[in-house]
Amino acid sequence: MPTASPSRPRRLIALVTDSRLARSYLAVFAVGILVMFLFPESPYAMSPLLLTAPLSFLGLVFPFGPGTEGSGTAEALATGFWAVCLLLCALVNAAVLGALTKRPAREPSAPAHPRTSRNLLAPAVDNWLARGYLAVVAASLVFFLYAMYVLPDPGFAGIWPLMAAAPLSFLALLVMAPVEHSSLTWLSPLVFSAGVLLSGLVNAVLIGLLARMLRTRPA
């Protein structure tokens, strides 16, 4: 007897609660929140922001948040809004990890395909959500390379691709450091861009897997 398919919010919650990896991630996120309140001056106080990247970095463009000056009510509302956004970012990232551990339902008549590089990268390009994210990463990289090689003062142009492809993009900084301090300094922006591109591709695959799980009707 057919049953009603659960809504997408319920599928999202199921991905969070049915996966050990997702629950472990939320536990680490909760510990990070505790550290942030107990030791606000510690370098680990930034861990909740990094754990919920790249979505959490969208809050940096909001004109209000923690540290907003004004009346007590305005500051409380701004801090509460930031906390809700951070929690939603954590839930989305947990759902992504849950989708990573689940296999989408396959029709009984559909043949199984071998795991090739093309199949592994397919979630990054077969849905509008992942393609839109890749477009943002590409735009940030184009602006970064233009600023580095054309503008006289690039300023902080590298912060945009770094945030767009976080958290894996921070590894690109570690890879770029040896090149930047060598005789091939001009090559460091290209190395950084390659690292950001790979990080963005991984994020796009994870976003695509989540989109697949949300639109797949369970048997």
Phi, psi and omega in degrees: 000125183291146178242160181291138179285136180294151181291167182295320175301323179290325176294323179296315179295323179296322178296327180285318188271338184268000183245128177294324180296317179294319179293323177295320178299316179295327177294317177296321178298319178297320177296321178297321177296319179297317179296322181297322180279324182280324183230070184296338180270354181284148176297339178283354179293342179273359184300321178299323179293320179287324181292333181259010177291154001272353184298323184295335180288347175295334179294343180291339180272351178286143180282001180218159183163199177302133182093000178296129181270142180158202178290166180299324179293317180296318179294321179294319179294319180295317179293320178296319178298318179296320180295319178295317179297320180295320179294319178296320177298320179295320179295320179295316178296322177295321177294325176298316177294323176296321177293330180293329182269353181252151175257131179297149180296138181240139179299142181302328182276349183280131179288151177280136181259142178294155180279094176254168179298327179293319179291324180292327181269353182302320180299342181281346186228357184262015177212154185290329181296312180291321179295322176296321177295317179297327177295322177295316179297317180296318180296320179294324178290321178298316178296320180296312181294322177297317180293323184286321188255348184242310184288146179291330180229101182290339179063229181254041182296333182288348182290332183289308175295330179297317180285325183295325183252015179295156004270348183293337182296339178294336175292333178296330176294321179293323179288326183285334186303312180298325180289323183294331181261018177250189179283350181258052182298325182295342182274344185299321176298326179289321177296317178298318180295321178296318177296319178294320180297316177295320178296317178295325178294319177297315178298320180295323176297317179295319177297319179296321177297320178296317179297322177297316181294327181285332181262354179276128177280124178293148181291000000 
